[in-house]
């Protein structure tokens, strides 16, 4: 059946490019996202590369969605060898102007979602004594920026989550990695107020999603220790 990569947020941007790269290299690919039309379109494109593709609408912040997606991916492909926790949303605002909804949406998607998906996938990896979990953080998970309290907190949280998980798993054959991209030209930035992005480089200077996908795939090919951390800037 071959090896299987599960990629959250796989309909656009980093997630889609990562799915394309794994598909091109012969992996079974399972992707999820909240936007079903974009997800279906991405799956159609992936199927032109590799027929072994599964997709399902899933909000990673909802445990029932996650349980159903992972169960169906396992039903189709039997094993899960690679998990790329990529699903995320972005927002900028001063703390005083940050709504509770904005805070909850960002934390629940970027951090709680990573917890929920990993918790569902991990038992199978432990059973198979094999696996690689790659978590997409951000330079905002290492460096403090203004108007970034919600997003920054979520991405710093990804780092803490990943390092603690790696410590739990270091006596197993399961590896954990963190990827820290700089600003990437993805739809995450499409609706951000440009006045709040004065400190950012121009959009045309942003990283391309394929550069991050290359880093993710490269981590899978490496015979590294129990945790690896990579900057993509």
C-alpha positions as CSV (number, residue, x, y, z in Angstrom):
1,X,0.0,0.0,0.0
2,X,3.0,2.3,0.5
3,X,3.6,5.1,3.1
4,X,0.9,7.6,3.9
5,X,1.2,11.3,4.7
6,X,-1.6,13.2,6.4
7,X,-1.6,16.9,5.9
8,X,-4.0,19.3,7.6
9,X,-4.9,22.6,5.9
10,X,-4.1,20.8,2.6
11,X,-6.3,22.7,0.2
12,X,-4.1,25.8,-0.3
13,X,-0.7,27.3,0.3
14,X,1.9,25.4,2.3
15,X,-0.4,22.4,2.9
16,X,-1.3,22.0,-0.8
17,X,2.3,22.3,-2.0
18,X,3.4,19.8,0.7
19,X,0.7,17.4,-0.5
20,X,1.8,17.8,-4.1
21,X,5.4,17.0,-3.2
22,X,4.5,13.9,-1.2
23,X,2.2,12.7,-4.0
24,X,4.9,13.1,-6.6
25,X,7.2,11.0,-4.5
26,X,4.7,8.1,-4.3
27,X,3.1,8.6,-0.9
28,X,-0.5,8.1,-0.3
29,X,-1.9,11.5,0.7
30,X,-4.8,12.4,3.0
31,X,-5.7,16.1,3.2
32,X,-8.3,18.0,5.1
33,X,-9.5,21.6,5.3
34,X,-12.6,23.6,6.2
35,X,-13.3,25.0,2.7
36,X,-14.8,22.1,0.8
37,X,-14.7,23.6,-2.7
38,X,-11.0,24.4,-2.4
39,X,-10.4,21.0,-0.8
40,X,-12.1,19.2,-3.7
41,X,-10.2,21.2,-6.2
42,X,-6.9,20.4,-4.5
43,X,-7.8,16.7,-4.4
44,X,-8.6,16.7,-8.1
45,X,-5.2,18.2,-8.9
46,X,-3.5,15.7,-6.6
47,X,-5.3,12.8,-8.2
48,X,-3.7,13.8,-11.5
49,X,-0.3,13.1,-9.9
50,X,-1.1,10.1,-7.8
51,X,-4.4,8.2,-7.6
52,X,-3.9,7.4,-3.9
53,X,-5.5,10.5,-2.5
54,X,-8.1,10.9,0.3
55,X,-9.8,14.2,1.3
56,X,-12.4,15.2,3.8
57,X,-13.8,18.4,5.1
58,X,-12.6,18.9,8.6
59,X,-12.4,21.7,11.1
60,X,-9.3,20.7,13.2
61,X,-10.6,22.7,16.2
62,X,-13.5,20.2,16.5
63,X,-12.8,16.9,18.0
64,X,-15.6,15.0,16.2
65,X,-14.4,16.3,12.8
66,X,-10.9,15.2,13.6
67,X,-11.8,11.8,14.9
68,X,-13.9,11.1,11.7
69,X,-11.2,12.4,9.3
70,X,-8.4,10.3,10.9
71,X,-10.6,7.2,11.2
72,X,-11.5,7.4,7.5
73,X,-7.9,8.1,6.4
74,X,-6.8,4.9,8.3
75,X,-9.7,3.0,6.8
76,X,-8.5,3.9,3.4
77,X,-4.7,3.6,3.8
78,X,-4.3,1.4,6.9
79,X,-1.2,3.2,8.2
80,X,-0.2,6.8,8.8
81,X,3.5,7.4,8.6
82,X,3.8,11.2,8.3
83,X,1.7,13.8,10.0
84,X,2.1,17.4,8.9
85,X,0.2,19.7,11.2
86,X,-0.2,22.7,8.9
87,X,-3.8,24.0,9.4
88,X,-3.8,27.6,10.6
89,X,-5.3,31.0,10.5
90,X,-3.8,34.4,10.8
91,X,-4.8,37.8,12.3
92,X,-3.2,41.0,13.5
93,X,-4.5,43.5,16.0
94,X,-3.4,45.3,19.1
95,X,-4.3,43.4,22.2
96,X,-6.8,46.0,23.4
97,X,-8.6,45.5,20.0
98,X,-8.4,41.7,19.9
99,X,-11.8,40.2,20.3
100,X,-12.4,37.1,22.3
101,X,-13.6,35.4,19.1
102,X,-10.5,36.3,17.2
103,X,-8.3,34.9,20.1
104,X,-10.4,31.7,20.4
105,X,-10.4,31.1,16.6
106,X,-6.7,31.5,16.3
107,X,-5.7,29.5,19.4
108,X,-8.3,26.8,18.7
109,X,-7.2,26.3,15.1
110,X,-3.5,26.7,15.3
111,X,-2.8,25.1,18.7
112,X,-5.8,23.1,19.9
113,X,-6.2,21.7,16.4
114,X,-2.6,20.4,16.4
115,X,-3.3,18.7,19.7
116,X,-6.5,17.0,18.5
117,X,-5.0,15.7,15.3
118,X,-1.8,14.5,16.9
119,X,-3.8,12.8,19.6
120,X,-5.8,10.8,17.1
121,X,-2.8,9.8,14.9
122,X,-0.3,9.0,17.6
123,X,-1.7,5.7,18.9
124,X,-1.3,4.1,15.4
125,X,2.2,5.4,15.1
126,X,3.0,4.0,18.5
127,X,1.5,0.7,17.6
128,X,3.6,0.6,14.4
129,X,6.7,1.9,16.2
130,X,7.2,4.3,13.3
131,X,6.2,7.9,12.4
132,X,7.2,11.5,11.8
133,X,5.2,14.4,13.1
134,X,6.1,17.8,11.5
135,X,4.5,20.9,13.1
136,X,4.4,24.2,11.2
137,X,5.1,27.0,13.5
138,X,6.4,30.4,12.3
139,X,9.1,33.0,12.8
140,X,6.3,34.5,15.0
141,X,6.9,31.4,17.2
142,X,10.4,32.6,18.0
143,X,10.3,36.4,17.7
144,X,7.9,38.9,19.2
145,X,6.0,41.2,16.9
146,X,3.5,44.0,17.6
147,X,-0.2,43.3,17.0
148,X,0.7,39.6,17.1
149,X,-0.4,38.5,20.6
150,X,-3.0,35.9,19.4
151,X,-1.1,34.5,16.5
152,X,2.2,34.7,18.3
153,X,0.8,33.0,21.3
154,X,-0.5,30.2,19.1
155,X,2.8,29.7,17.3
156,X,5.0,29.9,20.5
157,X,2.5,27.3,21.8
158,X,3.2,25.1,18.8
159,X,6.9,25.1,19.8
160,X,6.2,24.2,23.4
161,X,3.8,21.5,22.4
162,X,6.3,20.0,19.9
163,X,9.3,20.0,22.3
164,X,7.3,18.4,25.1
165,X,5.9,15.8,22.7
166,X,9.4,15.1,21.4
167,X,10.5,14.5,25.0
168,X,7.6,12.1,25.5
169,X,8.5,10.2,22.4
170,X,12.3,10.2,22.4
171,X,12.6,6.6,23.5
172,X,10.3,5.6,20.6
173,X,11.0,5.5,16.8
174,X,8.7,8.5,16.3
175,X,10.3,11.8,15.4
176,X,9.0,15.3,15.9
177,X,10.0,18.4,13.9
178,X,9.2,22.1,13.9
179,X,9.3,24.3,10.9
180,X,9.6,28.0,11.3
181,X,8.7,29.8,8.0
182,X,9.0,33.5,7.5
183,X,6.1,35.3,5.7
184,X,4.8,33.0,3.1
185,X,2.7,34.1,0.1
186,X,-0.5,32.2,1.0
187,X,-4.2,33.1,1.2
188,X,-3.8,33.7,4.9
189,X,-2.7,37.3,4.1
190,X,-5.4,38.0,1.5
191,X,-7.8,39.7,3.9
192,X,-5.4,41.3,6.4
193,X,-5.6,45.1,6.7
194,X,-2.5,46.3,4.8
195,X,-2.2,49.2,7.3
196,X,-1.3,46.6,9.9
197,X,1.4,45.1,7.8
198,X,3.7,48.1,7.6
199,X,6.6,46.2,9.1
200,X,6.3,43.3,6.6
201,X,8.3,43.0,3.4
202,X,6.3,43.6,0.2
203,X,4.1,40.6,-0.7
204,X,6.2,39.8,-3.8
205,X,9.2,39.2,-1.5
206,X,7.3,36.6,0.6
207,X,8.5,33.0,0.5
208,X,6.7,30.7,-1.9
209,X,4.8,27.8,-0.3
210,X,6.9,25.3,-2.3
211,X,10.0,26.4,-0.3
212,X,8.3,25.4,2.9
213,X,7.1,22.1,1.3
214,X,10.7,21.3,0.3
215,X,11.8,21.8,3.9
216,X,9.1,19.6,5.2
217,X,9.9,16.8,2.7
218,X,13.6,17.2,3.4
219,X,12.9,16.5,7.1
220,X,11.2,13.2,6.3
221,X,14.3,12.1,4.3
222,X,16.8,12.9,7.0
223,X,18.0,10.4,9.6
224,X,17.8,13.0,12.4
225,X,17.4,12.7,16.2
226,X,14.2,12.7,18.0
227,X,13.5,16.4,17.3
228,X,14.6,18.7,14.5
229,X,14.0,22.4,14.1
230,X,14.3,24.2,10.8
231,X,14.0,27.8,9.8
232,X,12.7,28.7,6.3
233,X,13.4,32.4,5.6
